[in-house]
Every structure is written in structure tokens, then in C-alpha cells.
Amino acid sequence: MSGDLQSNPWRMHLVVDHIKRHHGDERLFWDWLNWQPLCPDHHDIVKQAEEKAERGTGAARR
């Protein structure tokens, strides 16, 4: 994740990420102040690894 433009047309978009994990709390899930845009690679790789590491279910990858 070097900051280069994404070449895969299926990944050329942003996803909504929750700054604070909502754990199923719908109020927190829909709170737009808890949203941030992320590229799919950052959301799907880095953010998910960080969350797994927080839960103790795996090592964070970077």
C-alpha cells in the first residue's frame, strides 16, 4: 500500500469505515461522526488485521 492509484477497476472506490467499532450497536453503526472513508485495500487488509490483533486472534500485518 504505497499510495499508488488502484489499477483494479473493481477496487477503485472508497468504503465507509467505523472509527470506533460498533459491535452491533446500531446507533454507533449509523453515527456518521464515527465514519471515515478508506480505500478498500486499507480497510480490508490493514484495518482488519488491526482489529484481529486487538481481539487477540492474530498478529497485525503491515
MOVEN-V608130 format. One record per pair of residues at least 4 apart in sequence whose C-alpha atoms are under 7 Angstrom apart, sorted by sequence separation. I is the first residue (numbers start at 1). J is the second residue. D is the distance in whole Angstrom. If there is no record, write none. Layout:
BEGIN
i=I j=J d=D
i=I j=J d=D
END
This chain:
BEGIN
i=8 j=12 d=7
i=25 j=29 d=6
i=26 j=30 d=6
i=27 j=31 d=6
i=38 j=42 d=6
i=39 j=43 d=6
i=40 j=44 d=6
i=41 j=45 d=6
i=42 j=46 d=5
i=43 j=47 d=5
i=44 j=48 d=6
i=45 j=49 d=6
i=46 j=50 d=6
i=47 j=51 d=6
i=48 j=52 d=6
i=49 j=53 d=6
i=50 j=54 d=6
i=51 j=55 d=6
i=52 j=56 d=6
i=53 j=57 d=6
i=6 j=11 d=7
i=38 j=43 d=6
i=42 j=47 d=6
i=43 j=48 d=7
i=52 j=57 d=5
i=53 j=58 d=5
i=6 j=12 d=6
i=22 j=28 d=5
i=52 j=58 d=6
i=53 j=59 d=5
i=22 j=29 d=5
i=53 j=60 d=5
i=49 j=59 d=7
i=50 j=60 d=5
i=49 j=60 d=5
i=49 j=61 d=6
i=20 j=34 d=6
i=19 j=34 d=5
i=46 j=61 d=7
i=18 j=34 d=5
i=19 j=35 d=6
i=46 j=62 d=6
i=18 j=35 d=5
i=19 j=36 d=7
i=17 j=35 d=5
i=18 j=36 d=6
i=16 j=35 d=6
i=17 j=36 d=5
i=16 j=36 d=6
i=17 j=37 d=6
i=16 j=37 d=5
i=17 j=38 d=6
i=15 j=37 d=6
i=16 j=38 d=6
i=14 j=37 d=6
i=15 j=38 d=5
i=14 j=38 d=5
i=15 j=39 d=6
i=14 j=39 d=5
i=15 j=40 d=6
i=13 j=39 d=7
i=14 j=40 d=6
i=11 j=40 d=6
END
